[in-house]
Amino acid sequence: MSDASRMVLYLGLILLLTVAGGGAPLLRAWSRDRLALLLSFGGGVLLGAAFLRMLPSTVEALGVWVGAPFLGGFVVLFILQKFILLHPCGEEDCEVHAIGIPAFGGITFHALLDGVAMGASFMVPRLAGAVFAAIAVHKMPAAASLSSLLLLARYPRRKVFLYVVLFSLATPLGAVLSYLFLQNLGPRELAVAVGVSAGSFLALATSDILPQIHQVERFRAGTLLLFLAGIALMAASGLIPEP
């Protein structure tokens, strides 16, 4: 299967999963405890992809500076989250994050960054599948969180679904644009792009996903097992050839 075909397949699946995740609360509210199970698996996949697949792929090109773009991606996303972006935290009474359009803008920007990571991954052998998995597993809970908060802000259901669809298009758009741009980059510049993306995955997992899991009292054993399963999946994915 060609890179173009795989990209169409992966982005199509991400779009469908995002719409499904965002549409689910319009039919029935998601339990926070059960949502934490999916978040746990997604957090493990994100960390596993960043440390076990993405970061090692940059070592040859960057040498002793391998940690610089990784740290840079983490710091940049942390600053954006802390001081600029607003995104859903999954709770009605949220002291930091706003409900409504600011939440939509913040989480959509995250989705664009996911698309950049997806586009960059196709330039590195055997990396696209791992990055696809890392993006796919956290898109459903992210979309569900956005949809739930828009409902809490008393947006009409039809309008909420429209925002979910717009959000779902952000990652494919970012992926296509970054893929076209990265075609002309050398190995070192491409490694920097992958390293920055890995750092953003780490920031997303540690600042957004893991804190939500810590607040859940039920299913503690289940969340731990799924978190470790996500990491194990990324470790094993390096042994599986991509189509």
HUURNOR-V464596 format. One line per field, one symbol per residue. phi: phi as a letter, one per 20 degrees, with the letter a starting at -180 (. if undefined). psi: psi as a letter, one per 30 degrees, with the letter a starting at -180 (. if undefined). burial: I if it has 24 or more other C-alpha atoms within 12 Angstrom, else O. A space follows every 10 residues. Layout:
phi=???
psi=???
burial=???
This chain:
phi=.fgfffffff ffffffffff ffegffebfe ffffffffff ffffffffff eedffgfdff fdmfegefff ffffffffff ffccecbfdn cfededeedo ggfffffffg fffgffffff ffedgmdfff fgfffffdff ffffffffff ffemffgfff ffffffffef fgffffffff ffgeeegfff ffffffffff fffffeedef ffffeeeelf ffffffffff ffffffffed fff
psi=kleeeeeeee eeeeeeeeee effeffekkk keeeefeeee eeeeeeeeee efeeefffee efbfgefeee eeeeeeeeee eefekklkfg keikfeklkb eeeeeefeee eeeeeeeeee fffkkhfeee eeeeeeffee eeeeeeeeee eeghkkeeee eeeeeeeffe eeeeeeeeee efegkleeee eeeeeeeeee eeeeeffeee eeeffkelhe eeeeeeeeee eeeeeffffk kl.
burial=OOIOOOIOOI IOIIIIIIII IIIIIIOOOI OIIOIIIIII IIIIIIIIII IIIIIIIIIO OIOOOIIIII IIIIIIIIOO IOOOIIIIII IOOOOOIIII IOIIIIIIII IIIIIIIIII IIIIOIIIII IIIIIIIIII IIIIIIIIII IIIOOOOOOI IOIIIIIIII IIIIIIOIIO OIOOOOOIOI IIIIIIIIII IIIIIIIIII OIIOOIOOOO OOIIOIIIII IIIIIOIIOO OOO
